[in-house]
Amino acid sequence: MAVLSSKSSTGLLEPANNQAGGHEFLSHRVSKKNDTIVQVGNSPIGSYDVQVAAGPCSIDFEGLADFAVELKKAGANIIRGGAFKPRTSPYSFLGYGEKGLKDLLEAKEATGIPIVSEIMDSSQLPLFADVDMLQVGSRNAQNFTLLSKLGEIDKPVLLKRGMGNTLNELLGSAEYIMKGGNSSVVLCERGIRTFEDATRFTMDIGAVPVLKRESHLPVCVDPSHAAGQQDLVIPLALAAVAAGANMLLIEVHPDPKSAMSDSSQQLTLDQFKSLMRRIRKLEKAMRH
Ligand SMILES: [Mn+2]
């Protein structure tokens, strides 16, 4: 894998010459000056309003479509939901697979807004034909075979940062997708592993302005997985918006306590409503 150099004298993140093979990185500002807007269904990511994707960690309850309608009413722009779950232990709940995706497609039908879900292997691509945005999770962030395959298709990709990856490495992963011709990539900060263990991961808020400066791609923040705790999600989400994030990924569950994965970090619908009100107020304040 390419080991990228640290900062150049101009402060830009640049691949070392011998690694880039004389190519400018397609994800870098030097390759494209203007911000890229990634269109996901009717949701433009990278434009004026922060686009919020909300929904359960895993689709582990009946009635996702009805719940998604409530999320949309609260202001969600995209519905998220996990069907295939890469869990740390193979004995944990691994998701309902195809049945989960079917429920998610019903939610898309019921709300008329796009959906995003995690793909773990390119062999699953046919199952994801009607899913608007494909998520590559932190554990697959340097699965270069998968990334290259996603470069060959015409569908937006939500690329999470590996929990042990630098920003250069994240951009290197984006490059594997873009090199194939798919430039619809959204970079996602989701917390990195540091010595701090009071939070599940350490949300690298500095990643947002650095990525915005060095890359033209939109930036998403996932405060849910960074926090690991429900009460931290709202302040971290607001911090992400204030730092310039274009998109948020928020876990919301009708009954977080009963969730089969990430139960401690999922918001209730009421908490999500409160978060959305505060996000829209903050955006308004930032325009002045
Ligand atoms: Mn989760």
Residues whose N, C-alpha, C, O or C-beta is under 5 A from the ligand:
A	BS01	MN	C57 D262
